[in-house]
């Protein structure tokens, strides 16, 4: 409410239909450090991991090139 997170309300699951998760990167899996992999490979792994994800989970796409200034 009013842009302030309410962990108790989230934990109660009464607002599941409103909750969204954006997955941006995949840094580790089964204890293995994946940070040395290029971002496009980590994003591909993330996409594969979440291929059958439930509603409310969104995978941020991989964008090649300098897009930071445009996004900002």
PDB file of N, CA, C and O in Angstrom:
ATOM      1  N   UNK A   1       0.842  -1.174   0.000  1.00  0.00           N
ATOM      2  CA  UNK A   1       0.000   0.000   0.000  1.00  0.00           C
ATOM      3  C   UNK A   1       0.893   1.245   0.000  1.00  0.00           C
ATOM      4  O   UNK A   1       1.914   1.276   0.686  1.00  0.00           O
ATOM      5  N   UNK A   2       0.523   2.229  -0.739  1.00  0.00           N
ATOM      6  CA  UNK A   2       1.271   3.483  -0.814  1.00  0.00           C
ATOM      7  C   UNK A   2       2.712   3.275  -1.268  1.00  0.00           C
ATOM      8  O   UNK A   2       3.590   4.063  -0.919  1.00  0.00           O
ATOM      9  N   UNK A   3       2.967   2.204  -2.054  1.00  0.00           N
ATOM     10  CA  UNK A   3       4.302   1.949  -2.574  1.00  0.00           C
ATOM     11  C   UNK A   3       5.276   1.384  -1.570  1.00  0.00           C
ATOM     12  O   UNK A   3       6.477   1.336  -1.835  1.00  0.00           O
ATOM     13  N   UNK A   4       4.784   0.951  -0.412  1.00  0.00           N
ATOM     14  CA  UNK A   4       5.649   0.404   0.634  1.00  0.00           C
ATOM     15  C   UNK A   4       5.417  -1.103   0.713  1.00  0.00           C
ATOM     16  O   UNK A   4       4.280  -1.558   0.839  1.00  0.00           O
ATOM     17  N   UNK A   5       6.511  -1.880   0.638  1.00  0.00           N
ATOM     18  CA  UNK A   5       6.400  -3.333   0.719  1.00  0.00           C
ATOM     19  C   UNK A   5       5.891  -3.759   2.089  1.00  0.00           C
ATOM     20  O   UNK A   5       6.260  -3.181   3.111  1.00  0.00           O
ATOM     21  N   UNK A   6       5.040  -4.775   2.093  1.00  0.00           N
ATOM     22  CA  UNK A   6       4.491  -5.320   3.336  1.00  0.00           C
ATOM     23  C   UNK A   6       4.792  -6.813   3.336  1.00  0.00           C
ATOM     24  O   UNK A   6       4.042  -7.603   2.762  1.00  0.00           O
ATOM     25  N   UNK A   7       5.888  -7.196   3.979  1.00  0.00           N
ATOM     26  CA  UNK A   7       6.326  -8.590   3.959  1.00  0.00           C
ATOM     27  C   UNK A   7       5.273  -9.510   4.562  1.00  0.00           C
ATOM     28  O   UNK A   7       5.060 -10.610   4.053  1.00  0.00           O
ATOM     29  N   UNK A   8       4.616  -9.090   5.626  1.00  0.00           N
ATOM     30  CA  UNK A   8       3.592  -9.945   6.249  1.00  0.00           C
ATOM     31  C   UNK A   8       2.447 -10.230   5.284  1.00  0.00           C
ATOM     32  O   UNK A   8       1.949 -11.355   5.236  1.00  0.00           O
ATOM     33  N   UNK A   9       2.024  -9.236   4.520  1.00  0.00           N
ATOM     34  CA  UNK A   9       0.962  -9.444   3.541  1.00  0.00           C
ATOM     35  C   UNK A   9       1.442 -10.370   2.424  1.00  0.00           C
ATOM     36  O   UNK A   9       0.690 -11.224   1.954  1.00  0.00           O
ATOM     37  N   UNK A  10       2.686 -10.200   2.004  1.00  0.00           N
ATOM     38  CA  UNK A  10       3.245 -11.076   0.978  1.00  0.00           C
ATOM     39  C   UNK A  10       3.328 -12.507   1.488  1.00  0.00           C
ATOM     40  O   UNK A  10       2.960 -13.449   0.786  1.00  0.00           O
ATOM     41  N   UNK A  11       3.803 -12.659   2.688  1.00  0.00           N
ATOM     42  CA  UNK A  11       3.973 -13.988   3.285  1.00  0.00           C
ATOM     43  C   UNK A  11       2.636 -14.688   3.490  1.00  0.00           C
ATOM     44  O   UNK A  11       2.572 -15.917   3.456  1.00  0.00           O
ATOM     45  N   UNK A  12       1.570 -13.924   3.703  1.00  0.00           N
ATOM     46  CA  UNK A  12       0.245 -14.512   3.928  1.00  0.00           C
ATOM     47  C   UNK A  12      -0.331 -15.125   2.654  1.00  0.00           C
ATOM     48  O   UNK A  12      -1.300 -15.882   2.720  1.00  0.00           O
ATOM     49  N   UNK A  13       0.242 -14.813   1.510  1.00  0.00           N
ATOM     50  CA  UNK A  13      -0.164 -15.303   0.187  1.00  0.00           C
ATOM     51  C   UNK A  13      -1.534 -14.783  -0.245  1.00  0.00           C
ATOM     52  O   UNK A  13      -2.087 -15.267  -1.233  1.00  0.00           O
ATOM     53  N   UNK A  14      -2.082 -13.824   0.462  1.00  0.00           N
ATOM     54  CA  UNK A  14      -3.384 -13.307   0.058  1.00  0.00           C
ATOM     55  C   UNK A  14      -3.284 -12.391  -1.160  1.00  0.00           C
ATOM     56  O   UNK A  14      -4.301 -12.051  -1.764  1.00  0.00           O
ATOM     57  N   UNK A  15      -2.069 -11.992  -1.521  1.00  0.00           N
ATOM     58  CA  UNK A  15      -1.876 -11.116  -2.677  1.00  0.00           C
ATOM     59  C   UNK A  15      -1.077 -11.796  -3.791  1.00  0.00           C
ATOM     60  O   UNK A  15      -0.460 -11.114  -4.609  1.00  0.00           O
ATOM     61  N   UNK A  16      -1.081 -13.119  -3.831  1.00  0.00           N
ATOM     62  CA  UNK A  16      -0.305 -13.851  -4.840  1.00  0.00           C
ATOM     63  C   UNK A  16      -0.602 -13.374  -6.264  1.00  0.00           C
ATOM     64  O   UNK A  16       0.302 -13.327  -7.098  1.00  0.00           O
ATOM     65  N   UNK A  17      -1.834 -13.028  -6.543  1.00  0.00           N
ATOM     66  CA  UNK A  17      -2.211 -12.599  -7.890  1.00  0.00           C
ATOM     67  C   UNK A  17      -1.563 -11.264  -8.278  1.00  0.00           C
ATOM     68  O   UNK A  17      -1.530 -10.922  -9.460  1.00  0.00           O
ATOM     69  N   UNK A  18      -1.052 -10.511  -7.308  1.00  0.00           N
ATOM     70  CA  UNK A  18      -0.432  -9.220  -7.583  1.00  0.00           C
ATOM     71  C   UNK A  18       1.092  -9.268  -7.577  1.00  0.00           C
ATOM     72  O   UNK A  18       1.737  -8.325  -8.035  1.00  0.00           O
ATOM     73  N   UNK A  19       1.674 -10.341  -7.071  1.00  0.00           N
ATOM     74  CA  UNK A  19       3.120 -10.418  -6.908  1.00  0.00           C
ATOM     75  C   UNK A  19       3.786 -10.735  -8.241  1.00  0.00           C
ATOM     76  O   UNK A  19       3.337 -11.611  -8.980  1.00  0.00           O
ATOM     77  N   UNK A  20       4.857 -10.015  -8.535  1.00  0.00           N
ATOM     78  CA  UNK A  20       5.638 -10.235  -9.752  1.00  0.00           C
ATOM     79  C   UNK A  20       7.106 -10.393  -9.377  1.00  0.00           C
ATOM     80  O   UNK A  20       7.602  -9.712  -8.480  1.00  0.00           O
ATOM     81  N   UNK A  21       7.792 -11.291 -10.065  1.00  0.00           N
ATOM     82  CA  UNK A  21       9.228 -11.478  -9.889  1.00  0.00           C
ATOM     83  C   UNK A  21       9.892 -11.303 -11.241  1.00  0.00           C
ATOM     84  O   UNK A  21       9.478 -11.923 -12.220  1.00  0.00           O
ATOM     85  N   UNK A  22      10.909 -10.474 -11.307  1.00  0.00           N
ATOM     86  CA  UNK A  22      11.697 -10.311 -12.532  1.00  0.00           C
ATOM     87  C   UNK A  22      13.048 -10.947 -12.303  1.00  0.00           C
ATOM     88  O   UNK A  22      13.791 -10.538 -11.411  1.00  0.00           O
ATOM     89  N   UNK A  23      13.370 -11.953 -13.113  1.00  0.00           N
ATOM     90  CA  UNK A  23      14.662 -12.643 -13.030  1.00  0.00           C
ATOM     91  C   UNK A  23      15.592 -12.018 -14.058  1.00  0.00           C
ATOM     92  O   UNK A  23      15.268 -11.968 -15.244  1.00  0.00           O
ATOM     93  N   UNK A  24      16.758 -11.537 -13.601  1.00  0.00           N
ATOM     94  CA  UNK A  24      17.679 -10.814 -14.471  1.00  0.00           C
ATOM     95  C   UNK A  24      18.939 -11.601 -14.801  1.00  0.00           C
ATOM     96  O   UNK A  24      19.484 -11.455 -15.896  1.00  0.00           O
ATOM     97  N   UNK A  25      19.406 -12.421 -13.889  1.00  0.00           N
ATOM     98  CA  UNK A  25      20.702 -13.072 -14.079  1.00  0.00           C
ATOM     99  C   UNK A  25      20.719 -14.383 -13.318  1.00  0.00           C
ATOM    100  O   UNK A  25      19.872 -14.628 -12.460  1.00  0.00           O
ATOM    101  N   UNK A  26      21.682 -15.214 -13.636  1.00  0.00           N
ATOM    102  CA  UNK A  26      21.809 -16.551 -13.070  1.00  0.00           C
ATOM    103  C   UNK A  26      23.269 -16.709 -12.677  1.00  0.00           C
ATOM    104  O   UNK A  26      24.098 -17.059 -13.518  1.00  0.00           O
ATOM    105  N   UNK A  27      23.599 -16.458 -11.415  1.00  0.00           N
ATOM    106  CA  UNK A  27      24.994 -16.367 -10.978  1.00  0.00           C
ATOM    107  C   UNK A  27      25.567 -17.653 -10.422  1.00  0.00           C
ATOM    108  O   UNK A  27      26.787 -17.821 -10.408  1.00  0.00           O
ATOM    109  N   UNK A  28      24.726 -18.569  -9.960  1.00  0.00           N
ATOM    110  CA  UNK A  28      25.210 -19.827  -9.380  1.00  0.00           C
ATOM    111  C   UNK A  28      24.150 -20.902  -9.546  1.00  0.00           C
ATOM    112  O   UNK A  28      22.952 -20.620  -9.578  1.00  0.00           O
ATOM    113  N   UNK A  29      24.621 -22.158  -9.652  1.00  0.00           N
ATOM    114  CA  UNK A  29      23.703 -23.282  -9.727  1.00  0.00           C
ATOM    115  C   UNK A  29      24.355 -24.487  -9.074  1.00  0.00           C
ATOM    116  O   UNK A  29      25.476 -24.858  -9.420  1.00  0.00           O
ATOM    117  N   UNK A  30      23.654 -25.096  -8.131  1.00  0.00           N
ATOM    118  CA  UNK A  30      24.155 -26.272  -7.417  1.00  0.00           C
ATOM    119  C   UNK A  30      25.543 -26.034  -6.823  1.00  0.00           C
ATOM    120  O   UNK A  30      26.390 -26.927  -6.830  1.00  0.00           O
ATOM    121  N   UNK A  31      25.766 -24.839  -6.317  1.00  0.00           N
ATOM    122  CA  UNK A  31      27.046 -24.504  -5.703  1.00  0.00           C
ATOM    123  C   UNK A  31      28.132 -24.079  -6.678  1.00  0.00           C
ATOM    124  O   UNK A  31      29.229 -23.715  -6.254  1.00  0.00           O
ATOM    125  N   UNK A  32      27.850 -24.118  -7.977  1.00  0.00           N
ATOM    126  CA  UNK A  32      28.836 -23.712  -8.983  1.00  0.00           C
ATOM    127  C   UNK A  32      28.692 -22.227  -9.282  1.00  0.00           C
ATOM    128  O   UNK A  32      27.582 -21.732  -9.480  1.00  0.00           O
ATOM    129  N   UNK A  33      29.809 -21.522  -9.313  1.00  0.00           N
ATOM    130  CA  UNK A  33      29.857 -20.101  -9.635  1.00  0.00           C
ATOM    131  C   UNK A  33      29.776 -19.938 -11.147  1.00  0.00           C
ATOM    132  O   UNK A  33      30.643 -20.434 -11.866  1.00  0.00           O
ATOM    133  N   UNK A  34      28.755 -19.257 -11.637  1.00  0.00           N
ATOM    134  CA  UNK A  34      28.568 -19.052 -13.070  1.00  0.00           C
ATOM    135  C   UNK A  34      28.948 -17.645 -13.518  1.00  0.00           C
ATOM    136  O   UNK A  34      28.758 -17.292 -14.682  1.00  0.00           O
ATOM    137  N   UNK A  35      29.481 -16.844 -12.610  1.00  0.00           N
ATOM    138  CA  UNK A  35      29.787 -15.448 -12.946  1.00  0.00           C
ATOM    139  C   UNK A  35      30.837 -15.303 -14.028  1.00  0.00           C
ATOM    140  O   UNK A  35      30.908 -14.256 -14.671  1.00  0.00           O
ATOM    141  N   UNK A  36      31.656 -16.324 -14.250  1.00  0.00           N
ATOM    142  CA  UNK A  36      32.693 -16.237 -15.279  1.00  0.00           C
ATOM    143  C   UNK A  36      32.109 -16.401 -16.686  1.00  0.00           C
ATOM    144  O   UNK A  36      32.759 -16.046 -17.669  1.00  0.00           O
ATOM    145  N   UNK A  37      30.890 -16.936 -16.788  1.00  0.00           N
ATOM    146  CA  UNK A  37      30.256 -17.117 -18.091  1.00  0.00           C
ATOM    147  C   UNK A  37      29.798 -15.772 -18.644  1.00  0.00           C
ATOM    148  O   UNK A  37      29.444 -14.876 -17.877  1.00  0.00           O
ATOM    149  N   UNK A  38      29.800 -15.623 -19.957  1.00  0.00           N
ATOM    150  CA  UNK A  38      29.253 -14.391 -20.542  1.00  0.00           C
ATOM    151  C   UNK A  38      27.768 -14.252 -20.197  1.00  0.00           C
ATOM    152  O   UNK A  38      27.065 -15.245 -20.011  1.00  0.00           O
ATOM    153  N   UNK A  39      27.316 -13.024 -20.118  1.00  0.00           N
ATOM    154  CA  UNK A  39      25.933 -12.750 -19.733  1.00  0.00           C
ATOM    155  C   UNK A  39      24.936 -13.466 -20.637  1.00  0.00           C
ATOM    156  O   UNK A  39      23.936 -13.990 -20.147  1.00  0.00           O
ATOM    157  N   UNK A  40      25.184 -13.503 -21.940  1.00  0.00           N
ATOM    158  CA  UNK A  40      24.202 -14.132 -22.827  1.00  0.00           C
ATOM    159  C   UNK A  40      24.060 -15.626 -22.530  1.00  0.00           C
ATOM    160  O   UNK A  40      22.977 -16.179 -22.721  1.00  0.00           O
ATOM    161  N   UNK A  41      25.110 -16.290 -22.072  1.00  0.00           N
ATOM    162  CA  UNK A  41      24.999 -17.698 -21.694  1.00  0.00           C
ATOM    163  C   UNK A  41      24.264 -17.862 -20.364  1.00  0.00           C
ATOM    164  O   UNK A  41      23.463 -18.782 -20.201  1.00  0.00           O
ATOM    165  N   UNK A  42      24.539 -16.968 -19.419  1.00  0.00           N
ATOM    166  CA  UNK A  42      23.813 -17.019 -18.142  1.00  0.00           C
ATOM    167  C   UNK A  42      22.326 -16.777 -18.368  1.00  0.00           C
ATOM    168  O   UNK A  42      21.486 -17.431 -17.749  1.00  0.00           O
ATOM    169  N   UNK A  43      22.000 -15.833 -19.259  1.00  0.00           N
ATOM    170  CA  UNK A  43      20.591 -15.555 -19.566  1.00  0.00           C
ATOM    171  C   UNK A  43      19.942 -16.766 -20.232  1.00  0.00           C
ATOM    172  O   UNK A  43      18.789 -17.080 -19.935  1.00  0.00           O
ATOM    173  N   UNK A  44      20.655 -17.452 -21.124  1.00  0.00           N
ATOM    174  CA  UNK A  44      20.121 -18.647 -21.775  1.00  0.00           C
ATOM    175  C   UNK A  44      19.861 -19.734 -20.730  1.00  0.00           C
ATOM    176  O   UNK A  44      18.837 -20.414 -20.784  1.00  0.00           O
ATOM    177  N   UNK A  45      20.785 -19.900 -19.780  1.00  0.00           N
ATOM    178  CA  UNK A  45      20.591 -20.871 -18.696  1.00  0.00           C
ATOM    179  C   UNK A  45      19.377 -20.508 -17.845  1.00  0.00           C
ATOM    180  O   UNK A  45      18.595 -21.377 -17.460  1.00  0.00           O
ATOM    181  N   UNK A  46      19.229 -19.235 -17.559  1.00  0.00           N
ATOM    182  CA  UNK A  46      18.093 -18.760 -16.770  1.00  0.00           C
ATOM    183  C   UNK A  46      16.780 -19.028 -17.508  1.00  0.00           C
ATOM    184  O   UNK A  46      15.810 -19.499 -16.916  1.00  0.00           O
ATOM    185  N   UNK A  47      16.763 -18.729 -18.787  1.00  0.00           N
ATOM    186  CA  UNK A  47      15.566 -18.967 -19.600  1.00  0.00           C
ATOM    187  C   UNK A  47      15.204 -20.445 -19.593  1.00  0.00           C
ATOM    188  O   UNK A  47      14.030 -20.795 -19.479  1.00  0.00           O
ATOM    189  N   UNK A  48      16.197 -21.309 -19.713  1.00  0.00           N
ATOM    190  CA  UNK A  48      15.952 -22.754 -19.708  1.00  0.00           C
ATOM    191  C   UNK A  48      15.433 -23.208 -18.343  1.00  0.00           C
ATOM    192  O   UNK A  48      14.495 -24.001 -18.262  1.00  0.00           O
ATOM    193  N   UNK A  49      16.047 -22.703 -17.278  1.00  0.00           N
ATOM    194  CA  UNK A  49      15.630 -23.066 -15.931  1.00  0.00           C
ATOM    195  C   UNK A  49      14.173 -22.683 -15.671  1.00  0.00           C
ATOM    196  O   UNK A  49      13.435 -23.421 -15.018  1.00  0.00           O
ATOM    197  N   UNK A  50      13.772 -21.532 -16.185  1.00  0.00           N
ATOM    198  CA  UNK A  50      12.423 -21.022 -15.934  1.00  0.00           C
ATOM    199  C   UNK A  50      11.481 -21.223 -17.117  1.00  0.00           C
ATOM    200  O   UNK A  50      10.485 -20.510 -17.243  1.00  0.00           O
ATOM    201  N   UNK A  51      11.788 -22.186 -17.983  1.00  0.00           N
ATOM    202  CA  UNK A  51      10.965 -22.409 -19.177  1.00  0.00           C
ATOM    203  C   UNK A  51       9.510 -22.707 -18.825  1.00  0.00           C
ATOM    204  O   UNK A  51       8.604 -22.258 -19.527  1.00  0.00           O
ATOM    205  N   UNK A  52       9.277 -23.445 -17.770  1.00  0.00           N
ATOM    206  CA  UNK A  52       7.901 -23.780 -17.358  1.00  0.00           C
ATOM    207  C   UNK A  52       7.556 -23.049 -16.071  1.00  0.00           C
ATOM    208  O   UNK A  52       7.026 -23.639 -15.129  1.00  0.00           O
ATOM    209  N   UNK A  53       7.857 -21.776 -16.043  1.00  0.00           N
ATOM    210  CA  UNK A  53       7.632 -20.981 -14.838  1.00  0.00           C
ATOM    211  C   UNK A  53       6.152 -20.664 -14.665  1.00  0.00           C
ATOM    212  O   UNK A  53       5.399 -20.599 -15.637  1.00  0.00           O
ATOM    213  N   UNK A  54       5.751 -20.468 -13.423  1.00  0.00           N
ATOM    214  CA  UNK A  54       4.354 -20.076 -13.173  1.00  0.00           C
ATOM    215  C   UNK A  54       4.132 -18.611 -13.555  1.00  0.00           C
ATOM    216  O   UNK A  54       5.082 -17.849 -13.738  1.00  0.00           O
ATOM    217  N   UNK A  55       2.874 -18.244 -13.668  1.00  0.00           N
ATOM    218  CA  UNK A  55       2.539 -16.840 -13.903  1.00  0.00           C
ATOM    219  C   UNK A  55       3.139 -16.000 -12.786  1.00  0.00           C
ATOM    220  O   UNK A  55       3.236 -16.448 -11.643  1.00  0.00           O
ATOM    221  N   UNK A  56       3.537 -14.794 -13.119  1.00  0.00           N
ATOM    222  CA  UNK A  56       4.087 -13.892 -12.119  1.00  0.00           C
ATOM    223  C   UNK A  56       5.601 -13.870 -12.097  1.00  0.00           C
ATOM    224  O   UNK A  56       6.190 -13.067 -11.374  1.00  0.00           O
ATOM    225  N   UNK A  57       6.253 -14.739 -12.877  1.00  0.00           N
ATOM    226  CA  UNK A  57       7.715 -14.714 -12.984  1.00  0.00           C
ATOM    227  C   UNK A  57       8.062 -14.338 -14.411  1.00  0.00           C
ATOM    228  O   UNK A  57       7.646 -15.002 -15.361  1.00  0.00           O
ATOM    229  N   UNK A  58       8.818 -13.283 -14.551  1.00  0.00           N
ATOM    230  CA  UNK A  58       9.217 -12.768 -15.856  1.00  0.00           C
ATOM    231  C   UNK A  58      10.727 -12.821 -15.964  1.00  0.00           C
ATOM    232  O   UNK A  58      11.437 -12.469 -15.021  1.00  0.00           O
ATOM    233  N   UNK A  59      11.221 -13.262 -17.116  1.00  0.00           N
ATOM    234  CA  UNK A  59      12.661 -13.282 -17.368  1.00  0.00           C
ATOM    235  C   UNK A  59      12.996 -12.053 -18.207  1.00  0.00           C
ATOM    236  O   UNK A  59      12.476 -11.882 -19.310  1.00  0.00           O
ATOM    237  N   UNK A  60      13.870 -11.201 -17.674  1.00  0.00           N
ATOM    238  CA  UNK A  60      14.294 -10.021 -18.412  1.00  0.00           C
ATOM    239  C   UNK A  60      15.126 -10.475 -19.612  1.00  0.00           C
ATOM    240  O   UNK A  60      16.040 -11.284 -19.450  1.00  0.00           O
ATOM    241  N   UNK A  61      14.832  -9.974 -20.804  1.00  0.00           N
ATOM    242  CA  UNK A  61      15.532 -10.423 -22.000  1.00  0.00           C
ATOM    243  C   UNK A  61      16.990  -9.950 -22.039  1.00  0.00           C
ATOM    244  O   UNK A  61      17.365  -8.985 -21.372  1.00  0.00           O
ATOM    245  N   UNK A  62      17.791 -10.648 -22.829  1.00  0.00           N
ATOM    246  CA  UNK A  62      19.177 -10.256 -23.045  1.00  0.00           C
ATOM    247  C   UNK A  62      19.219  -9.250 -24.176  1.00  0.00           C
ATOM    248  O   UNK A  62      18.664  -9.497 -25.247  1.00  0.00           O
ATOM    249  N   UNK A  63      19.860  -8.135 -23.957  1.00  0.00           N
ATOM    250  CA  UNK A  63      19.990  -7.091 -24.962  1.00  0.00           C
ATOM    251  C   UNK A  63      21.465  -6.902 -25.281  1.00  0.00           C
ATOM    252  O   UNK A  63      22.266  -6.631 -24.387  1.00  0.00           O
ATOM    253  N   UNK A  64      21.821  -7.043 -26.534  1.00  0.00           N
ATOM    254  CA  UNK A  64      23.211  -6.839 -26.943  1.00  0.00           C
ATOM    255  C   UNK A  64      23.475  -5.363 -27.177  1.00  0.00           C
ATOM    256  O   UNK A  64      22.588  -4.622 -27.601  1.00  0.00           O
ATOM    257  N   UNK A  65      24.698  -4.944 -26.896  1.00  0.00           N
ATOM    258  CA  UNK A  65      25.097  -3.575 -27.201  1.00  0.00           C
ATOM    259  C   UNK A  65      24.906  -2.652 -26.019  1.00  0.00           C
ATOM    260  O   UNK A  65      24.542  -3.073 -24.921  1.00  0.00           O
ATOM    261  N   UNK A  66      25.161  -1.391 -26.273  1.00  0.00           N
ATOM    262  CA  UNK A  66      25.060  -0.353 -25.247  1.00  0.00           C
ATOM    263  C   UNK A  66      23.626   0.178 -25.189  1.00  0.00           C
ATOM    264  O   UNK A  66      23.265   1.096 -25.925  1.00  0.00           O
ATOM    265  N   UNK A  67      22.824  -0.405 -24.315  1.00  0.00           N
ATOM    266  CA  UNK A  67      21.438   0.041 -24.213  1.00  0.00           C
ATOM    267  C   UNK A  67      21.196   0.802 -22.909  1.00  0.00           C
ATOM    268  O   UNK A  67      20.116   1.359 -22.712  1.00  0.00           O
ATOM    269  N   UNK A  68      22.187   0.831 -22.022  1.00  0.00           N
ATOM    270  CA  UNK A  68      22.020   1.488 -20.726  1.00  0.00           C
ATOM    271  C   UNK A  68      21.480   2.899 -20.814  1.00  0.00           C
ATOM    272  O   UNK A  68      20.495   3.218 -20.149  1.00  0.00           O
ATOM    273  N   UNK A  69      22.104   3.764 -21.625  1.00  0.00           N
ATOM    274  CA  UNK A  69      21.596   5.147 -21.698  1.00  0.00           C
ATOM    275  C   UNK A  69      20.136   5.230 -22.149  1.00  0.00           C
ATOM    276  O   UNK A  69      19.376   6.055 -21.643  1.00  0.00           O
ATOM    277  N   UNK A  70      19.742   4.370 -23.105  1.00  0.00           N
ATOM    278  CA  UNK A  70      18.346   4.380 -23.566  1.00  0.00           C
ATOM    279  C   UNK A  70      17.404   3.884 -22.475  1.00  0.00           C
ATOM    280  O   UNK A  70      16.311   4.424 -22.305  1.00  0.00           O
ATOM    281  N   UNK A  71      17.821   2.858 -21.736  1.00  0.00           N
ATOM    282  CA  UNK A  71      16.979   2.347 -20.656  1.00  0.00           C
ATOM    283  C   UNK A  71      16.839   3.359 -19.537  1.00  0.00           C
ATOM    284  O   UNK A  71      15.761   3.525 -18.965  1.00  0.00           O
ATOM    285  N   UNK A  72      17.947   4.041 -19.225  1.00  0.00           N
ATOM    286  CA  UNK A  72      17.919   5.012 -18.148  1.00  0.00           C
ATOM    287  C   UNK A  72      17.006   6.166 -18.504  1.00  0.00           C
ATOM    288  O   UNK A  72      16.850   7.096 -17.713  1.00  0.00           O
TER     289      UNK A  72
END
